[in-house]
Amino acid sequence: MKIFYHFSALVAAVFLFGPAALAGDVSADQDWRAYQAVAEAQAPTSMSSKSPLERTRWYEESSLQRRAAALAFIEKYPDDPRRWIIVDRLDAG
């Protein structure tokens, strides 16, 4: 279901701002890719061997990194339509 909302936000951005608005400048694209890398980071496969406290710490740190990257992108590019995808992800948790 989340994929549908993300796709919907992207389609709405293209419809409202035109395809050129998605491209933005090169630095926005680079920062977007950096945000995506942080947002889509997967837990290491060795997590099952970690203690519950270590797993909790990893998830908490990962969550804080995703939030910091999201807020940094929104602050740096307040007019970039991709910010709505980030807002949706932040709202979804």
C-alpha positions as CSV (number, residue, x, y, z in Angstrom):
1,M,0.0,0.0,0.0
2,K,2.9,2.4,0.8
3,I,4.2,1.9,-2.8
4,F,0.8,3.1,-4.1
5,Y,1.1,6.3,-2.0
6,H,4.6,7.0,-3.1
7,F,3.7,6.4,-6.7
8,S,0.7,8.7,-6.3
9,A,2.8,11.4,-4.8
10,L,5.3,11.2,-7.7
11,V,2.5,11.3,-10.3
12,A,0.9,14.2,-8.6
13,A,4.3,16.0,-8.6
14,V,4.7,15.5,-12.3
15,F,1.1,16.6,-13.0
16,L,1.4,19.7,-10.9
17,F,4.9,20.8,-11.6
18,G,5.7,19.1,-14.9
19,P,8.4,16.5,-15.6
20,A,11.2,19.2,-15.6
21,A,10.4,20.0,-12.0
22,L,11.4,16.4,-11.0
23,A,14.9,16.9,-12.5
24,G,15.7,20.0,-10.5
25,D,19.4,20.8,-10.4
26,V,22.2,18.3,-10.2
27,S,22.8,18.8,-6.5
28,A,19.2,18.1,-5.7
29,D,19.4,14.9,-7.7
30,Q,22.5,13.9,-5.8
31,D,21.0,14.7,-2.5
32,W,17.8,12.8,-3.4
33,R,19.9,9.7,-4.2
34,A,21.7,10.1,-1.0
35,Y,18.4,10.3,0.9
36,Q,17.1,7.3,-0.9
37,A,20.2,5.3,0.1
38,V,19.8,6.1,3.7
39,A,16.0,5.6,3.6
40,E,16.3,2.2,2.0
41,A,19.2,0.8,4.0
42,Q,18.6,-2.7,5.1
43,A,19.5,-4.3,8.4
44,P,22.7,-6.3,8.2
45,T,22.2,-10.1,7.9
46,S,24.1,-10.6,11.1
47,M,21.3,-9.0,13.1
48,S,20.0,-12.4,14.3
49,S,23.2,-12.9,16.2
50,K,22.9,-9.6,18.0
51,S,21.4,-9.1,21.4
52,P,18.0,-7.4,21.6
53,L,19.7,-4.3,22.9
54,E,22.1,-4.2,20.0
55,R,19.2,-4.7,17.5
56,T,17.2,-1.9,19.2
57,R,20.2,0.4,19.0
58,W,20.7,-0.3,15.3
59,Y,17.1,0.3,14.5
60,E,17.0,3.5,16.6
61,E,20.2,4.9,14.9
62,S,18.9,3.9,11.5
63,S,15.6,5.7,12.2
64,L,17.4,8.8,13.4
65,Q,19.6,8.8,10.3
66,R,16.6,8.5,8.0
67,R,14.8,11.3,9.7
68,A,17.9,13.6,9.6
69,A,18.4,12.9,5.9
70,A,14.7,13.5,5.2
71,L,14.6,16.8,7.1
72,A,17.8,18.0,5.6
73,F,16.5,17.4,2.0
74,I,13.2,19.2,2.8
75,E,15.0,22.2,4.3
76,K,17.6,22.4,1.5
77,Y,15.0,22.0,-1.3
78,P,11.7,23.4,-0.1
79,D,10.3,23.7,-3.6
80,D,11.3,20.3,-4.9
81,P,8.2,18.2,-5.4
82,R,10.0,15.1,-4.2
83,R,9.7,16.5,-0.7
84,W,6.1,15.3,-0.6
85,I,7.4,11.7,-1.0
86,I,9.6,12.3,2.0
87,V,6.7,13.9,4.0
88,D,4.6,10.9,3.2
89,R,7.4,8.5,4.4
90,L,7.9,10.6,7.6
91,D,4.2,10.5,8.3
92,A,4.1,6.7,7.7
93,G,6.8,6.2,10.2
